[in-house]
Amino acid sequence: MKVLMKPIEMIAWFTEQGIPNPIKYRASLEDQSKICITVNRIITRKEEKLAGNRMIIFKCQSILDDIERIYELKYEINTCKWYLFKM
């Protein structure tokens, strides 16, 4: 997997404890067009602390161009920002 760390727009739902669950995201491509991707399955969820910033890492699976792909999303808890971390 290639590390990207690109900011993305996310639609997510949160549990009563405040744990996010990604549903669908929109990312920009190299030619400045946008692509919407639905998260089909969350494989794992783990929390890490990087330079004092708490982040939740989601290993997810989706179908892109008729191919099943696995990728990682990051949610930065302090700033409420989402990133496409690895693909």
Secondary structure, DSSP 8 states (H G I E B T S, - for coil): --EEEEEEEEEEEE-TT--EEEEEEEEE-TTS-EEEEE--EEEEEEEEEETTEEEEEEEEEEEETTEEEEEEEEEETTTTEEEEEE-
